[in-house]
Amino acid sequence: MSRKPSDIPPEIDLPDDMDLAEAGDEGVEEGDSGVELDFEADATPLRLKAGVEVIQKALRTLPNVPGVYRMIDDTGAVLYVGKAKSLKKRVANYARGVGHTSRIARMIAETASMEFVTTETETEALLLEANYIKQLKPRFNVLLRDDKSFPYILIASDHIAPQLTKHRGARNRQGYYFGPFANVWAVSRTVTALQRAFLLRTCTDSFFQNRTRPCLLYQIKRCAGPCTNEVDAPGYARLVAEARDFLSGKSQAVKARLGEAMQEASDALEFEAAARLRDRLAALSAIAASQDINPQTVDEADVFALHEDAGQFCIQIFFFRNYQNWGNRSYFPRADRSIPAAEVLAQFVAQFYDDKPPPKLVLLSHEPEESELLADALSVHAGHRVEMSVPKRGEKRNLVDHAASNAKEALARKLADTASQKQLLGALAQAFDLPKVPRRVEVYDNSHIMGTNAVGGMVVAGENGFSKPHYRTFNIQSQEITPGDDYGMMREVLSRRFARLMKESDADEPPVTPDADQPEAADTMPAWPDLVLIDGGKGQLEAARVVLDELGITKVPLVGVAKGPDRDAGRETFFIPGRAPFKLPPRDPALYFVQRLRDEAHRFAIGTHRARRKKDLTKSPLDEIPGIGPTRKRALLLHFGTAKAIARASLDDLAKTPGVNQATARAVYDFFLSGGK
């Protein structure tokens, strides 16, 4: 929307080579409805004017090229990341000072500086914008939260007998990746069916190398037995090729070949071979039958549907590969309610595919304003053409509608859970006489066996339930702690946790009201806890209190939770500094809530301890030798068989190991000669 020059505030001067009509060509920033500015406490005219002056100063030197801009506050935190076809035209929209929604006005008022990155094309700018948003998490952007990596199926190609396995994370291993799957259970179910259908090995390379007879999987007809040459190399290669074809969408062709082979075996009276092929065909049918919704005309697609209610958003994603439903997942992005639903969905999709390859087809419930640009960006990222559409009819529309209904139901469940969680937090505040309803509750517990592999665990809960991205583990490092000293372990855990928290918040002590100087959205987890629960009695609580007093922290409430007689749940005793020990009524909701929090901390600490103990049990002395990496370690183990055999080997024998040079052989020999020190 253009304005006459008389509408421009007198303190704003546009660049000499740019008039207001030109500035408007780029379009009004998202959320700009053209209404007069509604000033809020943090967007007063004085602060707004200061922010406009910062933007105006940056505007004078901006080129008319594509790029990405960042708006930064006076603490150095990034407020907003945006992309533009023309940086000059887009940033000029902010320099008007009028006609913005309250959200944009607050953002301008808090802007103390701006940074820019120019790109060759607008497509590159869009990809860079998504990358910056995921890294910097600006307050005023749409933020993708809980972005865990998806599991894939991997058929490795770095071995003479390729392995079929589950994979999550970076694709560092050579092979063929199929996915994504919505959860690891879907992957496990599919891998089990693929074992029956194609008889591919799932064992590790070291297990494969040390077999002298077939394992149990061969006996129950889930592996072809390549480790002991029960199947020759060409035959196993054919099985691998069939599995790849099936997962690549050629399932009908694979079934047809197996059907023909089964008929040929039956005609030749080779009934055992025919029965094996029959079982493989049944396993392939089970893979398709196990899916909830299998489209008939959609080979490969991701379906995104958004639903909005009560100022919150839910985006439901369904993954379809090889005409099969590979699961779905719900996301609840953080976004200002003034941002249009289509814009929220577009920004979410751009961030979602920042670290994962998009499919050939992306179906959306809302039409983004720049759908062609987004499709071009995804095509560049994927290395193949990506089609993006909002279907109006047919099976594709049915898939979108189904995803939309799931998004609506998921958001309704989340809103109900959040309301219930807020009630429980309120009950907790009342039970412990807290000054306010806590938004962040931290629970601490330790786990060890006679002092060995000692770890501390911290779990975090808030209005949205347990917040697993905020969980932390602490490996007990102090040599001065007597093994089994739970009080000493708790002191170390809390010292490290709160010393780091104070350092990260640049404060010698927490603010009177935690996060008062760091305004955040209502659903954002604060950095400082409003309540700390210690799994233990008076002694544990006193150890925690001493640590916080030494750090000068006095505004964080502490509560000790001691188990009841015979460790019975429901008979816990609570300890609070300056207050007599007390119990809660047996059916008090706050009591059940504390039990859930404590049990989660207990589960997390024990799980971490077991993982560390398992790692120590499988640790090899070779791991302690400098310069011995995975490749040389594997070469030595393949040559000698065991670490004990390596320790007994002579220097000449070590030097004869393929892939091991003289210097490495000397390092290994000297390490074991000195007793492993």
Residue pairs with C-beta under 8 A, 6 or more apart in sequence:
1 24
1 28
1 34
1 99
2 20
2 21
2 24
3 20
3 96
3 99
5 20
7 98
8 14
8 20
8 96
9 96
9 97
9 98
11 49
11 52
11 53
11 97
12 52
12 56
12 95
12 96
12 97
13 56
14 20
14 23
14 59
14 92
14 95
15 59
15 60
15 88
18 88
18 89
18 92
22 89
23 89
23 92
23 93
23 95
23 96
24 93
25 89
26 84
26 85
26 86
26 89
26 90
26 92
26 93
27 93
28 34
28 93
28 99
29 82
29 90
29 93
29 94
29 100
29 104
30 339
30 340
30 343
31 100
31 101
31 103
31 104
31 336
31 338
31 339
31 340
31 343
32 93
32 99
32 100
32 101
32 104
33 101
34 99
35 99
35 101
36 98
36 99
37 43
37 48
37 97
37 98
37 99
37 100
37 102
37 105
38 101
38 102
38 105
39 45
39 48
39 102
39 105
40 102
40 105
40 106
42 106
42 109
42 110
42 519
43 102
43 105
43 106
43 108
43 109
44 109
47 109
47 110
48 97
48 105
48 108
48 109
49 97
50 109
51 108
51 109
51 110
51 111
51 112
52 94
52 95
52 96
52 97
52 108
54 111
54 112
54 113
54 114
55 91
55 94
55 95
55 108
55 111
55 114
56 95
58 91
58 113
58 114
58 116
59 88
59 91
59 92
59 95
62 87
62 88
62 91
62 116
63 87
63 88
63 118
64 86
64 87
64 88
64 89
65 86
65 87
65 118
65 119
66 83
66 84
66 85
66 86
66 87
66 118
66 119
66 120
66 121
66 122
66 124
66 125
67 83
67 84
67 87
67 116
67 117
67 118
67 119
67 125
68 81
68 82
68 83
68 84
68 116
68 117
68 119
68 125
68 128
68 129
68 132
69 81
69 82
69 83
69 84
69 87
69 90
69 91
69 114
69 115
69 116
69 117
70 78
70 80
70 81
70 114
70 115
70 116
70 132
70 136
70 138
71 78
71 79
71 80
71 81
71 82
71 107
71 108
71 111
71 114
71 138
71 140
72 78
72 79
72 111
72 112
72 113
72 114
72 115
73 79
73 110
73 111
73 112
74 110
74 112
77 139
78 132
78 136
78 138
79 107
79 110
79 111
79 138
79 139
79 140
80 107
80 138
80 139
80 140
80 141
81 129
81 132
81 133
81 136
81 138
81 141
82 90
82 129
83 122
83 125
83 126
83 128
83 129
84 90
84 91
84 122
84 125
85 122
85 125
87 116
87 118
91 114
94 100
94 104
94 108
94 111
97 108
100 108
101 338
102 338
103 140
103 336
103 338
103 339
106 140
107 140
117 128
119 125
119 128
122 373
123 373
123 376
123 377
123 380
124 380
126 350
126 370
126 373
126 374
126 377
127 350
127 354
127 377
127 380
127 381
129 350
130 347
130 350
130 351
130 353
130 354
131 354
133 141
133 142
133 143
133 144
133 347
133 351
134 144
134 147
134 351
134 354
134 355
137 143
139 520
139 521
140 336
141 335
141 347
142 333
142 334
142 335
142 339
142 343
142 344
142 347
142 348
142 351
143 333
143 334
143 335
144 331
144 333
144 348
144 351
144 352
145 331
145 332
145 333
145 334
146 331
146 332
146 469
147 351
147 352
149 168
149 169
149 355
149 356
150 168
150 179
150 180
150 181
150 182
150 356
151 166
151 167
151 168
151 179
151 180
151 181
151 183
151 184
151 186
151 187
152 166
152 167
152 168
152 177
152 178
152 179
152 180
152 181
152 187
153 164
153 165
153 166
153 167
153 177
153 178
153 179
153 181
153 187
153 190
153 191
153 194
153 247
154 163
154 164
154 165
154 166
154 167
154 173
154 175
154 176
154 177
154 178
155 162
155 163
155 164
155 175
155 176
155 178
155 200
155 240
155 243
155 244
155 247
156 162
156 163
156 165
156 173
156 174
156 175
157 174
157 175
157 176
158 173
158 174
158 175
159 205
159 208
160 233
161 201
161 208
161 226
161 227
161 233
161 236
162 175
162 200
162 240
163 200
163 201
163 202
163 203
163 204
163 205
163 208
164 191
164 194
164 195
164 198
164 200
164 201
164 202
164 243
165 191
165 202
166 184
166 187
166 188
166 191
167 173
167 177
168 184
171 177
176 244
176 247
178 247
178 248
178 321
179 187
179 319
179 321
179 326
180 319
180 326
180 356
181 187
181 190
181 319
181 326
181 327
182 317
182 319
182 326
182 327
182 328
182 329
183 327
183 329
186 326
186 327
189 290
190 287
190 290
190 326
191 202
192 222
193 283
193 284
193 286
193 287
193 290
194 200
194 243
194 246
194 247
194 283
194 287
195 202
195 217
195 222
195 223
196 221
196 222
196 279
196 280
196 282
196 283
196 286
197 243
197 246
197 280
197 281
197 283
197 284
197 287
198 239
198 240
198 242
198 243
198 246
198 280
199 221
199 222
199 223
199 224
199 231
199 239
199 280
200 223
200 224
200 239
200 240
200 243
201 208
201 217
201 223
201 224
201 226
201 227
202 217
202 223
203 215
203 217
203 223
203 227
205 634
206 634
206 637
208 226
208 227
209 227
209 638
210 641
211 227
211 228
212 228
213 228
214 223
214 225
214 227
214 228
214 230
215 223
215 227
217 223
218 224
218 225
218 230
221 276
221 279
224 230
224 231
224 235
224 236
224 239
225 231
226 233
226 236
231 239
242 254
242 257
242 258
245 251
245 253
245 254
246 254
246 284
246 322
247 321
247 322
248 322
249 299
249 300
249 321
249 322
249 323
251 284
251 288
251 322
251 323
254 284
255 281
255 284
258 277
258 280
258 281
258 284
259 281
261 277
262 274
262 277
262 278
262 281
263 274
265 271
265 273
265 274
265 277
266 274
287 324
288 294
288 323
288 324
291 324
291 325
291 326
292 325
293 318
293 325
293 399
293 402
294 323
294 324
294 325
295 301
295 320
295 323
295 325
295 395
295 399
296 323
296 395
297 394
297 395
297 396
298 320
298 323
298 361
298 395
298 396
298 399
299 320
299 321
299 322
299 323
299 360
300 320
300 321
300 322
300 359
300 360
300 361
301 320
301 359
301 360
301 361
301 362
301 363
301 396
301 399
302 317
302 318
302 319
302 320
302 358
302 359
302 361
302 362
302 363
303 317
303 318
303 320
303 363
303 399
303 400
303 403
304 315
304 316
304 317
304 345
304 348
304 349
304 362
304 363
304 364
304 365
304 403
305 315
305 316
305 364
305 365
305 400
305 401
305 403
305 404
305 406
305 407
306 313
306 314
306 315
306 316
306 341
306 344
306 345
306 348
306 365
306 366
306 404
306 407
307 313
307 314
307 316
307 404
307 407
307 408
307 411
308 314
308 337
308 341
308 344
308 411
309 408
309 411
309 412
309 415
310 415
311 337
312 332
312 411
312 414
312 415
312 523
313 332
313 333
313 335
313 341
313 344
313 411
314 330
314 331
314 332
314 407
314 408
314 410
314 411
314 414
315 330
315 331
315 332
315 333
315 344
315 345
315 348
315 407
316 328
316 329
316 330
316 331
316 403
316 404
316 406
316 407
316 410
317 328
317 329
317 330
317 331
317 352
317 403
318 325
318 327
318 328
318 399
318 402
318 403
318 406
319 325
319 326
319 327
319 328
320 326
320 359
320 399
321 359
328 403
328 406
330 406
330 407
330 410
330 414
331 348
332 411
332 414
333 344
333 348
334 521
334 523
334 524
335 344
335 347
341 366
342 366
342 367
342 368
342 369
343 368
343 369
345 364
345 365
345 366
345 368
346 368
346 369
346 370
346 371
346 374
349 362
349 364
349 368
349 374
349 378
350 374
350 377
353 378
353 381
353 382
357 381
357 382
357 383
358 378
358 381
358 382
358 386
359 386
360 384
360 385
360 386
360 387
361 386
361 387
361 388
361 389
362 375
362 378
362 386
362 387
362 388
362 389
363 389
363 390
363 391
363 396
363 399
363 400
364 371
364 388
364 389
364 390
364 400
365 390
365 400
365 403
365 404
366 390
367 390
368 374
371 388
371 390
374 388
375 386
375 387
375 388
378 386
378 388
379 385
379 386
389 396
390 400
391 397
391 399
391 400
414 464
417 464
417 465
418 463
418 464
421 462
421 463
421 464
421 465
422 437
422 463
423 589
424 589
424 590
424 593
425 437
425 438
425 439
425 441
425 462
425 463
426 437
427 588
427 589
427 590
427 593
428 434
428 437
428 438
428 441
428 531
428 590
428 593
428 594
429 436
429 437
429 438
430 590
431 584
431 588
431 590
431 591
432 531
432 557
432 559
432 574
432 576
433 576
434 530
434 531
434 557
436 530
437 530
438 462
438 529
438 530
438 531
439 462
439 463
439 525
439 526
439 530
440 460
440 461
440 462
440 525
440 526
440 528
440 529
440 530
440 531
441 460
441 461
441 462
441 529
441 530
441 531
441 532
441 533
441 597
442 458
442 459
442 460
442 529
442 531
442 532
442 533
443 458
443 459
443 460
443 461
443 532
443 533
443 534
443 535
443 597
443 598
443 600
443 601
444 456
444 457
444 458
444 490
444 493
444 494
444 532
444 533
444 534
444 535
444 544
444 601
445 456
445 457
445 535
445 598
445 601
445 602
445 604
445 605
446 454
446 455
446 456
446 457
446 476
446 486
446 489
446 490
446 493
446 535
446 605
447 454
447 455
447 456
447 457
447 602
447 605
447 606
447 608
447 609
448 454
448 455
448 476
448 483
448 484
448 489
448 609
449 609
449 613
450 483
450 484
451 482
451 483
451 484
451 485
452 483
452 613
453 609
453 612
453 613
453 616
454 475
454 476
454 481
454 483
454 489
454 609
455 473
455 474
455 475
455 476
455 605
455 608
455 609
455 612
456 473
456 474
456 476
456 489
456 490
456 492
456 493
456 605
457 471
457 472
457 473
457 474
457 601
457 604
457 605
457 608
458 471
458 472
458 473
458 474
458 493
458 497
458 601
459 466
459 471
459 597
459 600
459 601
459 604
460 466
460 467
460 470
460 471
460 525
460 529
461 467
461 597
461 600
462 525
463 523
464 523
466 600
467 525
470 525
471 604
472 497
473 604
473 608
474 492
474 493
474 496
474 497
475 612
476 489
476 492
476 493
477 492
478 488
478 492
480 488
481 488
481 489
481 492
482 488
486 536
486 539
486 540
487 539
487 540
487 543
488 543
490 534
490 536
490 540
490 543
490 544
490 547
491 543
491 544
491 546
491 547
494 543
494 544
494 547
494 548
495 547
495 550
495 551
498 547
498 548
498 551
498 553
499 551
501 510
501 527
501 528
502 508
502 509
502 510
502 551
502 553
504 527
505 518
505 527
505 528
508 552
509 551
509 552
509 553
509 554
509 555
510 528
510 553
510 555
510 556
511 517
511 528
511 555
512 555
514 526
514 527
514 528
514 529
514 530
514 555
514 556
515 526
515 527
515 528
518 526
518 527
520 526
528 556
529 556
530 556
530 557
531 556
531 557
531 559
532 544
532 556
532 557
532 558
532 559
533 559
533 560
533 561
533 594
533 597
533 598
533 601
534 540
534 541
534 544
534 558
534 559
534 560
534 561
535 561
535 598
535 601
535 602
536 560
536 561
536 562
537 560
537 562
537 573
537 575
538 560
538 562
538 575
538 581
540 560
541 558
541 559
541 560
541 575
541 577
544 558
544 560
545 558
545 577
548 554
548 556
548 558
557 576
558 576
558 577
559 574
559 575
559 576
560 574
560 575
560 576
561 572
561 573
561 574
561 594
561 598
562 572
562 573
562 574
562 575
562 581
563 571
563 572
564 570
564 571
564 572
564 573
565 571
569 595
570 586
570 591
570 595
571 583
572 583
572 584
572 591
572 594
572 595
573 581
573 582
573 583
574 581
574 582
574 583
574 584
574 594
575 581
584 590
584 591
584 594
585 591
620 633
620 643
621 643
621 647
621 671
621 672
621 676
622 628
622 633
622 636
622 637
622 643
622 646
622 668
623 633
624 671
624 676
625 667
625 668
625 671
626 667
627 663
627 664
627 667
628 636
628 664
628 667
628 668
631 659
632 659
632 660
632 664
635 657
635 658
635 659
635 660
636 646
636 654
636 657
636 660
636 668
637 643
637 646
639 657
639 658
640 646
640 649
640 657
646 654
646 668
646 672
647 672
649 669
650 669
651 665
651 666
651 669
654 660
654 664
654 665
654 668
654 669
655 661
655 662
655 665
657 665
660 668
671 677
